[in-house]
Amino acid sequence: MIPLRPFDPAEHIDSIDMAREYLAAAAEGDDSAHIERAMDDVDRAEALGKIRLQGV
């Protein structure tokens, strides 16, 4: 059996452009909880060293 782990979008956000697109897609739904989760994902991507948001 192949072990599965939960999908973490933060592991796949690897550029500023991708972060912008991800947040724009979340905002299209007009669901504040979804937008907040997307913002958390982008923050985690930065914490993982995938992107650097300072100075943007």
C-alpha positions in Angstrom: 0.0 0.0 0.0 1.3 3.4 -0.9 1.3 5.9 2.0 -0.6 9.0 1.3 -0.2 12.4 2.9 -2.5 15.5 2.8 -2.0 17.9 -0.1 -0.3 21.1 0.9 -0.6 23.9 -1.7 2.3 25.7 0.0 4.7 23.1 -1.2 3.8 23.9 -4.8 3.8 27.7 -4.7 7.3 28.4 -5.9 7.2 31.9 -7.5 5.6 35.3 -6.9 3.6 34.9 -10.1 2.2 31.6 -8.9 1.3 33.1 -5.5 -0.5 36.0 -7.3 -2.4 33.6 -9.5 -3.3 31.4 -6.5 -4.6 34.4 -4.5 -6.5 35.7 -7.6 -8.2 32.4 -8.1 -9.2 32.3 -4.4 -10.6 35.8 -4.6 -12.8 34.9 -7.6 -15.0 32.7 -5.3 -15.8 35.7 -3.0 -15.5 33.4 0.0 -13.6 35.1 2.8 -12.6 31.8 4.5 -11.2 30.5 1.2 -9.2 33.7 0.7 -7.8 33.5 4.2 -6.7 29.9 3.7 -5.0 30.8 0.4 -3.2 33.7 2.2 -2.1 31.2 4.9 -0.8 28.9 2.1 1.2 31.7 0.6 2.6 32.6 4.0 3.6 28.9 4.5 5.3 28.9 1.1 7.4 31.8 2.2 8.2 30.2 5.5 9.3 27.1 3.6 11.7 29.2 1.6 9.8 28.6 -1.7 9.2 32.3 -2.3 10.3 35.6 -0.9 7.6 38.2 -0.5 9.6 41.0 1.1 10.2 44.0 -1.2 7.4 43.0 -3.5 
